[in-house]
Amino acid sequence: MKNIFLFLAGILNLFTALIHTFAGQSSLISPLLSSTIEKQVQTELLAVWHMVTLFLFFTSAAFLLNFFRPKLECKAVIQFVSYLYLLFPISFIVVSLLYQSFASQWILLLPIGVLGLLGVKKYHSIPN
């Protein structure tokens, strides 16, 4: 039986990656690059933006590949990534409170972590 939790985590993660790539690029990155912020700061923020983009797409692949071809040796990777997705929302929540501006990204990140950990719990049923 397929691990539906990994499938749902992968699909939600891929959806998040696409939102990040297209909506985020136009609403956050384009204004940043046309601002008067120092060129070095723009360069580093853009690089970090693309690091997040890569992370989102690669972790989407990890969840989905482990749905289609589950491997017990990948359990620790899925667990680690899921914990990251549980921790990432903390930064958005704290910064939202500090700056009194709602950053909604945590709404997508938190369920990915929960679904991933539920998928990890289901790994015991994978045949060797």
Summary of the structure (lengths in Angstrom):
residues: 128
radius of gyration: 16.6
end to end distance: 13.5
largest distance: 56.8
contacts: 369
relative contact order: 0.18
helix: 84%
strand: 0%
